[in-house]
Amino acid sequence: MSNIDLKDFYGRYIAGLNTRDWDTVGKLIAGDVHVNGTAYKRENVIAALKGIADAVPDFYWTVHDLFTDENRIAARLQDTGTPVKPFLGHEPTGAALNIMEYGSYRVEDGLFVDMWFLIDATTAGAQLRSQVGTAGADVDRESVA
């Protein structure tokens, strides 16, 4: 895939996540995939992503930086939403999330085969322990990638 193709590929992935189009998301992930260095089946990855959407129904990924090189993708995202169920070990308080996420991916034959994620868990925890919502729900949801 060329760099332009990878940018389109990642755009379809993020759009699928944000619209909860799990069929599209599933078609972009290999049957056997590594997530943060651990082997999983596609179904496990989809279940984990659905779990995020279940706990935070308005969870939204906004791409701020996107880099591609050969078969690799790197992205900086802003994640927003308000949990209605426990999330990251915290009970919902009505507080919204507005955190950064970094992702690194390897694509083979048009599918994710390696996926790495790092989120700002310290900020997420502080926000979720708060009784007052953050500005996360008001973020401009236009991708700048």
ZALODREN-610071 format. One record per residue: x, y, z negated of N, C-alpha, C, CB in turn; residue in three letters; residue number from 1. Coordinates in nm, 2 decimals, m for minus. Atoms other than C-alpha are relative to their C-alpha. Glycine has a CB too. Example, Ala and Ser with C-alpha at 12.3 -4.5 7.8 and 13.67 -1.06 7.14 Angstrom:
BEGIN
      nc1      nc2      nc3     cac1     cac2     cac3      cc1      cc2      cc3     cbc1     cbc2     cbc3     r     k
     0.09    m0.12     0.00     1.23    m0.45    m0.78     0.09     0.12     0.00    m0.10     0.00    m0.12   Ala     1
    m0.09    m0.11     0.00     1.37    m0.11    m0.71    m0.08     0.11    m0.08     0.04     0.05     0.14   Ser     2
END
This chain:
BEGIN
      nc1      nc2      nc3     cac1     cac2     cac3      cc1      cc2      cc3     cbc1     cbc2     cbc3     r     k
     0.09    m0.12     0.00     0.00     0.00     0.00     0.09     0.12     0.00    m0.10     0.00    m0.12   Met     1
    m0.07    m0.13     0.00     0.12     0.35     0.07    m0.04     0.08    m0.12    m0.02     0.08     0.13   Ser     2
     0.04    m0.09     0.11     0.12     0.63    m0.19    m0.14     0.05     0.01     0.10     0.11    m0.01   Asn     3
     0.13    m0.05    m0.02    m0.19     0.77    m0.04    m0.11    m0.10    m0.03    m0.02     0.06     0.15   Ile     4
     0.09     0.11     0.03    m0.36     0.43    m0.05    m0.01    m0.02    m0.15     0.04    m0.12     0.07   Asp     5
     0.01     0.02     0.15    m0.27     0.39    m0.42    m0.07     0.11    m0.07     0.15    m0.01    m0.05   Leu     6
     0.08    m0.11     0.07    m0.41     0.73    m0.51    m0.15    m0.02     0.02     0.04     0.14     0.06   Lys     7
     0.14     0.04    m0.03    m0.74     0.63    m0.34    m0.04    m0.12    m0.08    m0.02    m0.03     0.15   Asp     8
     0.02     0.12     0.08    m0.72     0.29    m0.51    m0.03     0.04    m0.15     0.11    m0.10     0.01   Phe     9
     0.02    m0.04     0.14    m0.68     0.45    m0.85    m0.12     0.09    m0.02     0.13     0.07    m0.05   Tyr    10
     0.12    m0.08     0.01    m0.95     0.70    m0.78    m0.13    m0.08     0.00    m0.01     0.10     0.12   Gly    11
     0.11     0.09     0.00    m1.19     0.42    m0.71    m0.02    m0.07    m0.13     0.01    m0.11     0.11   Arg    12
     0.00     0.07     0.14    m1.09     0.25    m1.04    m0.06     0.10    m0.10     0.14    m0.04    m0.04   Tyr    13
     0.05    m0.10     0.09    m1.15     0.57    m1.24    m0.15     0.03     0.02     0.09     0.13     0.00   Ile    14
     0.14    m0.02    m0.03    m1.48     0.64    m1.06    m0.08    m0.11    m0.05    m0.02     0.03     0.15   Ala    15
     0.07     0.11     0.04    m1.59     0.29    m1.13    m0.01    m0.01    m0.16     0.07    m0.13     0.04   Gly    16
     0.00     0.00     0.14    m1.50     0.32    m1.50    m0.11     0.11    m0.05     0.13     0.04    m0.06   Leu    17
     0.08    m0.11     0.04    m1.68     0.66    m1.53    m0.15    m0.02     0.03     0.05     0.12     0.06   Asn    18
     0.14     0.03    m0.04    m2.00     0.53    m1.36    m0.04    m0.14    m0.05    m0.02     0.01     0.15   Thr    19
     0.03     0.13     0.06    m1.98     0.19    m1.54    m0.04    m0.10     0.11    m0.12     0.01    m0.10   Arg    20
     0.02     0.09    m0.11    m1.97     0.02    m1.20     0.10    m0.12    m0.02     0.02     0.07     0.14   Asp    21
    m0.10     0.11     0.04    m1.81    m0.30    m1.34     0.03    m0.09     0.11    m0.06    m0.08    m0.12   Trp    22
    m0.03     0.08    m0.12    m1.84    m0.48    m1.01     0.12     0.05     0.08    m0.12    m0.02     0.09   Asp    23
    m0.11    m0.06    m0.07    m1.61    m0.23    m0.84     0.12    m0.01    m0.08    m0.04     0.15     0.02   Thr    24
    m0.12     0.01     0.09    m1.37    m0.22    m1.14     0.05    m0.14     0.01    m0.04     0.03    m0.14   Val    25
    m0.04     0.14    m0.01    m1.36    m0.60    m1.13     0.07    m0.04     0.13    m0.11    m0.09    m0.03   Gly    26
    m0.06     0.03    m0.13    m1.27    m0.61    m0.76     0.13     0.06     0.01    m0.09     0.05     0.11   Lys    27
    m0.13    m0.07    m0.01    m0.96    m0.40    m0.83     0.10    m0.07    m0.10    m0.02     0.14    m0.04   Leu    28
    m0.08     0.07     0.10    m0.82    m0.63    m1.11     0.02    m0.14     0.05    m0.06     0.01    m0.14   Ile    29
    m0.03     0.14    m0.03    m0.64    m0.96    m1.04    m0.07    m0.09    m0.10     0.15    m0.02     0.00   Ala    30
     0.06     0.11     0.09    m0.79    m1.28    m1.18     0.08    m0.02    m0.13    m0.02    m0.12     0.07   Gly    31
    m0.10     0.01     0.11    m0.48    m1.31    m1.40     0.08     0.13     0.00     0.09    m0.13     0.02   Asp    32
    m0.06    m0.13     0.01    m0.35    m0.98    m1.52     0.06     0.02    m0.14    m0.11     0.11     0.02   Val    33
    m0.07    m0.03     0.13    m0.11    m0.86    m1.79    m0.05     0.14    m0.04     0.15    m0.01     0.02   His    34
     0.04    m0.13     0.06    m0.24    m0.58    m2.02     0.09     0.02    m0.12    m0.15     0.01    m0.04   Val    35
    m0.10    m0.03     0.11     0.03    m0.42    m2.24     0.08    m0.12    m0.03    m0.08     0.05    m0.13   Asn    36
    m0.09     0.12     0.01     0.24    m0.73    m2.18    m0.06    m0.13    m0.03     0.10     0.04    m0.10   Gly    37
     0.07     0.12     0.04    m0.02    m0.99    m2.27    m0.08    m0.05     0.12    m0.08     0.02    m0.13   Thr    38
     0.08     0.05    m0.11    m0.18    m1.22    m2.01    m0.15    m0.01    m0.04     0.06    m0.14     0.04   Ala    39
     0.15     0.00     0.01    m0.56    m1.19    m1.97    m0.06    m0.05     0.13    m0.05     0.13    m0.05   Tyr    40
     0.08     0.02    m0.12    m0.82    m1.30    m1.73    m0.08     0.13     0.03    m0.10    m0.12    m0.03   Lys    41
     0.08    m0.12    m0.04    m1.01    m1.03    m1.54    m0.12     0.02    m0.09    m0.04    m0.02     0.15   Arg    42
     0.12    m0.01     0.08    m1.32    m1.11    m1.74     0.02     0.06    m0.13    m0.07    m0.14    m0.01   Glu    43
    m0.03    m0.05     0.13    m1.15    m1.03    m2.06     0.03     0.15     0.00     0.13    m0.07    m0.06   Asn    44
    m0.03    m0.14    m0.02    m1.03    m0.69    m1.93    m0.13     0.07     0.02     0.09     0.02     0.12   Val    45
     0.13    m0.06    m0.02    m1.38    m0.61    m1.81    m0.08     0.01    m0.13    m0.08    m0.07     0.11   Ile    46
     0.07     0.00     0.13    m1.53    m0.71    m2.15     0.06     0.11    m0.09     0.02    m0.14    m0.06   Ala    47
    m0.06    m0.11     0.09    m1.28    m0.48    m2.33    m0.04     0.14     0.05     0.15    m0.01     0.01   Ala    48
     0.04    m0.13    m0.05    m1.37    m0.19    m2.10    m0.15     0.02    m0.03     0.02     0.01     0.15   Leu    49
     0.14    m0.01     0.03    m1.74    m0.26    m2.15    m0.02     0.03    m0.15    m0.08    m0.13     0.04   Lys    50
     0.00    m0.02     0.15    m1.67    m0.26    m2.53     0.03     0.15    m0.03     0.11    m0.08    m0.06   Gly    51
    m0.03    m0.15     0.02    m1.53     0.10    m2.50    m0.13     0.07     0.04     0.11     0.05     0.09   Ile    52
     0.13    m0.07    m0.04    m1.85     0.20    m2.31    m0.11    m0.02    m0.10    m0.04    m0.04     0.14   Ala    53
     0.11     0.03     0.10    m2.07     0.03    m2.57     0.02     0.09    m0.12     0.00    m0.15    m0.03   Asp    54
    m0.03    m0.08     0.12    m1.90     0.21    m2.86    m0.01     0.15     0.03     0.14    m0.04    m0.06   Ala    55
     0.00    m0.14    m0.03    m1.87     0.54    m2.68    m0.07     0.01     0.14     0.15     0.06     0.01   Val    56
     0.07     0.01    m0.13    m2.14     0.55    m2.41     0.03     0.11     0.09    m0.15     0.01    m0.03   Pro    57
    m0.03    m0.11    m0.09    m2.03     0.89    m2.28     0.15     0.01     0.02    m0.05     0.13    m0.05   Asp    58
    m0.14     0.00    m0.02    m1.66     0.79    m2.27     0.03     0.03     0.15     0.07    m0.14    m0.04   Phe    59
    m0.03    m0.05    m0.13    m1.51     0.97    m1.97     0.15     0.01     0.02    m0.07     0.13     0.03   Tyr    60
    m0.14    m0.01    m0.03    m1.16     0.94    m1.81     0.02     0.11     0.10     0.06    m0.14     0.05   Trp    61
    m0.03    m0.10    m0.10    m1.03     1.25    m1.64     0.15    m0.01     0.03    m0.04     0.14    m0.06   Thr    62
    m0.14     0.01    m0.04    m0.70     1.22    m1.44     0.05     0.14     0.01     0.01    m0.08     0.14   Val    63
    m0.07    m0.13    m0.01    m0.47     1.51    m1.49     0.13    m0.01     0.08     0.03     0.06    m0.14   His    64
    m0.12     0.02    m0.08    m0.15     1.37    m1.34     0.00    m0.14     0.05     0.13     0.03    m0.09   Asp    65
     0.00     0.14    m0.06    m0.11     1.08    m1.10     0.12     0.00     0.09    m0.14    m0.02     0.09   Leu    66
    m0.12     0.02    m0.07     0.21     0.95    m0.96     0.00    m0.14     0.06     0.13     0.03    m0.08   Phe    67
    m0.01     0.13    m0.06     0.26     0.66    m0.72     0.13    m0.02     0.07    m0.12    m0.02     0.11   Thr    68
    m0.13     0.03    m0.06     0.57     0.49    m0.59    m0.01    m0.15     0.04     0.12     0.03    m0.09   Asp    69
     0.01     0.14    m0.05     0.56     0.17    m0.37    m0.12    m0.06    m0.06     0.13    m0.08    m0.04   Glu    70
     0.11     0.07     0.06     0.34    m0.06    m0.58    m0.03     0.04    m0.14     0.02    m0.15     0.01   Asn    71
     0.02    m0.04     0.14     0.33     0.14    m0.90    m0.08     0.13    m0.01     0.14     0.02    m0.07   Arg    72
     0.08    m0.12     0.03     0.10     0.40    m1.05     0.03     0.04    m0.14    m0.16    m0.03     0.02   Ile    73
    m0.01    m0.06     0.13     0.15     0.63    m1.34    m0.10     0.11    m0.01     0.15     0.05    m0.04   Ala    74
     0.11    m0.10     0.01    m0.13     0.85    m1.48     0.00     0.06    m0.14    m0.13    m0.06     0.04   Ala    75
     0.03    m0.07     0.13    m0.19     1.10    m1.76    m0.15     0.04     0.01     0.09     0.13    m0.02   Arg    76
     0.15    m0.02     0.00    m0.56     1.11    m1.85    m0.04     0.07    m0.12    m0.07    m0.13     0.02   Leu    77
     0.06    m0.06     0.11    m0.78     1.30    m2.08    m0.13    m0.08    m0.02    m0.04     0.15     0.01   Gln    78
     0.12     0.08     0.04    m1.04     1.08    m2.26    m0.09     0.08    m0.09     0.05    m0.14    m0.06   Asp    79
     0.09    m0.07     0.08    m1.35     1.23    m2.40    m0.12    m0.09    m0.03    m0.04     0.13     0.06   Thr    80
     0.12     0.07     0.03    m1.67     1.10    m2.56    m0.03     0.01    m0.15     0.00    m0.14     0.05   Gly    81
     0.04     0.00     0.14    m1.86     1.07    m2.89    m0.04    m0.15    m0.04    m0.12     0.10    m0.02   Thr    82
     0.03     0.14     0.04    m1.86     0.72    m3.05    m0.14     0.00    m0.07     0.11    m0.05    m0.09   Pro    83
     0.13     0.03     0.07    m2.20     0.58    m3.16     0.01    m0.13    m0.08    m0.11    m0.01     0.10   Val    84
    m0.03     0.12     0.08    m2.04     0.26    m3.30     0.14     0.01    m0.04    m0.03    m0.13     0.09   Lys    85
    m0.14    m0.01     0.04    m1.71     0.19    m3.47     0.09     0.00     0.12     0.03    m0.12    m0.09   Pro    86
    m0.09    m0.01    m0.11    m1.42     0.28    m3.24     0.14     0.03    m0.06    m0.04     0.11     0.10   Phe    87
    m0.13    m0.01     0.05    m1.05     0.24    m3.30     0.01    m0.01    m0.15     0.07     0.13     0.04   Leu    88
    m0.01     0.02     0.14    m1.12     0.13    m3.65    m0.07     0.10    m0.09     0.13    m0.02    m0.05   Gly    89
     0.07    m0.11     0.07    m1.33     0.43    m3.74    m0.15     0.00     0.02     0.06     0.14     0.04   His    90
     0.14    m0.01    m0.01    m1.70     0.46    m3.81    m0.04     0.13     0.07    m0.07    m0.01    m0.14   Glu    91
     0.04    m0.12    m0.06    m1.89     0.71    m3.60    m0.05     0.10    m0.10    m0.12    m0.03     0.10   Pro    92
     0.04    m0.11     0.09    m1.94     1.05    m3.76    m0.07     0.11     0.07     0.12     0.06    m0.07   Thr    93
     0.05    m0.11    m0.08    m2.08     1.25    m3.48     0.11     0.08     0.07    m0.10     0.09    m0.08   Gly    94
    m0.12    m0.07    m0.06    m1.73     1.38    m3.40     0.03    m0.06     0.14     0.12    m0.01    m0.10   Ala    95
    m0.04     0.04    m0.14    m1.62     1.37    m3.04     0.15    m0.02     0.01    m0.05     0.11     0.10   Ala    96
    m0.14     0.02    m0.03    m1.29     1.25    m2.90     0.04     0.09     0.11     0.02    m0.15     0.04   Leu    97
    m0.06    m0.08    m0.11    m1.07     1.46    m2.68     0.15    m0.03    m0.01    m0.03     0.15    m0.01   Asn    98
    m0.14     0.05     0.02    m0.74     1.26    m2.65     0.07    m0.02     0.13     0.00    m0.13    m0.08   Ile    99
    m0.08     0.03    m0.12    m0.46     1.20    m2.40     0.02    m0.15     0.00     0.13     0.07     0.00   Met   100
    m0.03     0.14    m0.02    m0.40     0.86    m2.25     0.10    m0.01     0.11    m0.13    m0.09     0.04   Glu   101
    m0.09     0.02    m0.11    m0.11     0.74    m2.04    m0.01    m0.14     0.05     0.15     0.03    m0.05   Tyr   102
     0.01     0.13    m0.06    m0.13     0.45    m1.80     0.11    m0.03     0.10    m0.14    m0.02     0.06   Gly   103
    m0.10     0.04    m0.09     0.12     0.26    m1.60    m0.05    m0.13     0.06     0.14    m0.02    m0.06   Ser   104
     0.06     0.11    m0.07     0.02     0.00    m1.34     0.09    m0.05     0.11    m0.14     0.04     0.05   Tyr   105
    m0.07     0.06    m0.12     0.16    m0.24    m1.09    m0.11    m0.07     0.08     0.11    m0.10    m0.04   Arg   106
     0.10     0.05    m0.09    m0.05    m0.34    m0.79     0.07    m0.09     0.10    m0.07     0.12     0.08   Val   107
    m0.04     0.10    m0.10     0.00    m0.65    m0.57    m0.12    m0.04     0.08     0.08    m0.12    m0.06   Glu   108
     0.11     0.04    m0.09    m0.22    m0.74    m0.27    m0.13     0.07    m0.03    m0.02    m0.15    m0.02   Asp   109
     0.12    m0.08     0.02    m0.46    m0.46    m0.35    m0.07    m0.02    m0.14    m0.09    m0.03     0.10   Gly   110
     0.06     0.02     0.14    m0.52    m0.56    m0.72     0.10     0.04    m0.11    m0.04    m0.15    m0.01   Leu   111
    m0.08    m0.02     0.12    m0.39    m0.45    m1.06     0.05    m0.14    m0.05    m0.08     0.08    m0.11   Phe   112
    m0.06     0.12     0.06    m0.15    m0.72    m1.19     0.06     0.03    m0.13     0.10    m0.07     0.10   Val   113
    m0.06    m0.05     0.13     0.01    m0.52    m1.47    m0.07     0.13    m0.03     0.15     0.01     0.00   Asp   114
     0.07    m0.12     0.04    m0.18    m0.26    m1.67     0.06     0.04    m0.14    m0.15    m0.01     0.00   Met   115
    m0.05    m0.04     0.13    m0.02    m0.06    m1.96    m0.07     0.13    m0.04     0.16     0.03     0.01   Trp   116
     0.07    m0.12     0.05    m0.21     0.19    m2.17     0.06     0.05    m0.13    m0.15    m0.03    m0.02   Phe   117
    m0.04    m0.06     0.13    m0.10     0.43    m2.45    m0.09     0.11    m0.02     0.15     0.04     0.00   Leu   118
     0.09    m0.11     0.03    m0.35     0.65    m2.62     0.05     0.07    m0.12    m0.15    m0.04    m0.02   Ile   119
    m0.04    m0.08     0.12    m0.30     0.93    m2.88    m0.09    m0.04    m0.11    m0.01     0.15     0.03   Asp   120
     0.08     0.05     0.10    m0.44     0.72    m3.16     0.00     0.08    m0.13     0.05    m0.14    m0.04   Ala   121
    m0.01    m0.09     0.12    m0.32     0.96    m3.43    m0.10     0.11     0.01     0.14     0.06    m0.02   Thr   122
     0.10    m0.10    m0.02    m0.53     1.24    m3.28    m0.14    m0.05     0.00     0.03     0.08     0.13   Thr   123
     0.13     0.06     0.00    m0.82     1.01    m3.22    m0.05    m0.03    m0.14     0.01    m0.14     0.08   Ala   124
     0.04     0.03     0.14    m0.82     0.90    m3.58    m0.04     0.12    m0.08     0.11    m0.07    m0.07   Gly   125
     0.03    m0.13     0.07    m0.81     1.26    m3.71    m0.13     0.05     0.05     0.11     0.10     0.03   Ala   126
     0.13    m0.05    m0.05    m1.10     1.35    m3.48    m0.11    m0.08    m0.05     0.01     0.01     0.16   Gln   127
     0.11     0.09     0.04    m1.31     1.05    m3.57    m0.03     0.01    m0.15     0.03    m0.14     0.04   Leu   128
     0.02    m0.02     0.14    m1.26     1.11    m3.94    m0.07     0.13    m0.03     0.13    m0.01    m0.08   Arg   129
     0.06    m0.13     0.01    m1.39     1.46    m3.89    m0.15    m0.01    m0.01     0.05     0.10     0.11   Ser   130
     0.14     0.00     0.00    m1.75     1.54    m3.97    m0.05     0.10     0.10    m0.05     0.04    m0.14   Gln   131
     0.04    m0.10    m0.10    m1.76     1.82    m3.70     0.05    m0.05     0.13     0.06     0.14    m0.04   Val   132
    m0.04     0.03    m0.14    m1.75     1.74    m3.33     0.11     0.09     0.05    m0.12     0.00     0.09   Gly   133
    m0.10    m0.08    m0.07    m1.46     1.85    m3.12    m0.05     0.06     0.13     0.13    m0.08     0.02   Thr   134
     0.04    m0.06    m0.13    m1.46     2.04    m2.80     0.00    m0.11     0.11     0.10     0.11     0.04   Ala   135
    m0.01     0.11    m0.10    m1.42     1.70    m2.62    m0.12    m0.01     0.09     0.02    m0.13    m0.06   Gly   136
     0.12     0.02    m0.08    m1.78     1.69    m2.50    m0.02     0.12     0.10    m0.12     0.00    m0.09   Ala   137
     0.01    m0.11    m0.09    m1.74     2.03    m2.33     0.11     0.01     0.11     0.00     0.13    m0.08   Asp   138
    m0.11    m0.01    m0.09    m1.43     1.94    m2.12    m0.05     0.00     0.14     0.09    m0.12    m0.03   Val   139
     0.03     0.00    m0.14    m1.44     2.01    m1.75     0.04    m0.14     0.05     0.08     0.11     0.08   Asp   140
    m0.03     0.14    m0.04    m1.47     1.66    m1.60     0.04    m0.01     0.15    m0.12    m0.08    m0.02   Arg   141
    m0.05     0.01    m0.14    m1.32     1.74    m1.26     0.14    m0.05     0.00    m0.01     0.14     0.07   Glu   142
    m0.13     0.06    m0.01    m1.02     1.53    m1.17     0.09     0.10     0.07     0.00    m0.13     0.07   Ser   143
    m0.10    m0.08    m0.07    m0.71     1.73    m1.08     0.10    m0.08     0.08     0.07     0.10    m0.10   Val   144
    m0.10     0.08    m0.06    m0.53     1.44    m0.93    m0.02     0.01     0.15    m0.02    m0.15    m0.04   Ala   145
END
